[in-house]
Amino acid sequence: MDRRHGPGRPGHGHGTGVTAWFDDAAGPVVRPYALTGGRTHYEGAELDLVALMVAADPPGSAGDPPPASASPWAPEPEHEMILELCRTPLSVAEIASDLELPLGVVRVLLGDLLDHSLIQVRRPAPVAQFPSERVLKEVIDGIRAL
């Protein structure tokens, strides 16, 4: 049964003035496309799952005036939550998990923040090369000899 209103919510006659839609099992229901303005992916560089995101000083925060071409952009609450999380470096996957949002939505929101220079991407350190098959066989042979 899909009930849109719970106790104390609109439609139940309690007059609380809350306008959000609710699903008893899932809580507040907002479609992902509503968070991203209908966008399904970020047009810039691909954001790797393990790329670290860290909040940057916004332009003009060091006493410099903002650039003249800056468009009047106001971050949405989800952008603000990401900025709060990114005070310490977090991976794209961790941000999506912490916000309980789909990965595609988080990538679009991160793209917005990147476009406005509010976050920086720190690529993860490259993984060391795996040892050759010969080295692995020698290790296994050495362990068997014990």
N, C-alpha and C positions, 0 to 999 in steps of 0.2 A: 504494500500500500504506500503510495507516494503522497505523503501529507506535506503541504507547503507551509502550514502554520502550526506552531506548537503552543503550549500554554503560555500566556503572557505575550504572545506575538500578534501582529496584525491579523485580523480575520477571526480572532477568538473573542472579541468584544472586551478586551481589557484596556484598550485605549492607551497603550504605552507609547505610541508615536514612532515605534521602530519600523523602518521601511525595508529592511533586508528580507530576502526570501530565505527560508530555512528548510532543510530536510532533516527529519528527526535523527536519522542515522549519520548523516554526513556533516551536519552543521551548516554554516553559511554556504550558499551555492552561488558562485560567480563563474561564468564560463571563461576559459582561458583567453579567448579572443577579445573579451571585454577588457582584460588587463593589458593587452598589447595593441589595442586599437585595430584589431583585425590582422595584424602582421603575424606571419608564421615562422619567419627566420630573420636573423640579423644579416644585413647586406655586407657588412665589413668582413674582416678576417674571421676564419673559423675559430670558435672558442672551444679549445680542447677541454675534456672533462676534468683533467688534472691541472689545468692552468690555474695559477694562483691569482686571485683578485685582491687588490688592496686599495682602500680609499685614498684618493689624492687630495692635495690642497686644491680647492676650486680656484679657477682663474680670478685674480683680484683679491684673494685672501691674504696675500703678503703685502697689502698696501697699494698694489698696482690697480689702476682702474680697469674694469672689465673691457674687453675689446669692443670697439664701436659697432662691429657687425654681429654682436651677440644677440641671438633671438630670445625673446622673452619666454623661456621654458621653465615650467614649474614641475619638479618631480612629483610623481604620484606617491601614495603611501608605500607601495611596494618598492619603489626606488629608494625611499628613505630607509626602509627596513634593510635593504641590501647594503646601503652605505653604512648603517650601524653595524651590521655583521662584518663588513670589510675593514673595520678598524684594525683588525688583525688579519693577515693574509688567509684566505680560504679558497679552496678549489671551487670550480663551477658546480661540481657534483655536491659538495658540502652545502653550498648556498641553496641549491634546489631542495636538498633534504631538509635543511633547517626551516625553510619557508613552506615546505610541503606543497611546492608548486611543480608542475611539469617542467622537465629540463628545457624544452623548446621555449616556454614562456620566460624562464629565467635567462636564457641566452638573449632573447629580444630585449629584456629589461636591462641586462648588462650592456648590451650594445648601445642603448640610449645613454647610459652613464658614461660609456667610453666616448661616444660622440661629443659629449659635453665636458670631457676631461675631468670627470669626477672620480673615476677609478683608473687604476693602471693594471696592466696584465704583466705578471711575472711568469715567464715560461718555466716549467719544471726543469731541473737539472737533467741532462741526458742520462739515460740508464747505462750503466757500464756494460760493455760487451760481454756476452756470455762466453765462458771458456770453451775452447774447441772440444770436439768430440773425443779427440785423442786424450786430452787432459782429464776429461770426465771418466774415460775408461781406465786410465791409470789410477785415479782415486778409488774407483770401485774395486779394481784389482788389489790395491793396497789394503782396503778395508776387509776384503775377503781373506787376505793373507794373515790378518790378525786372528 
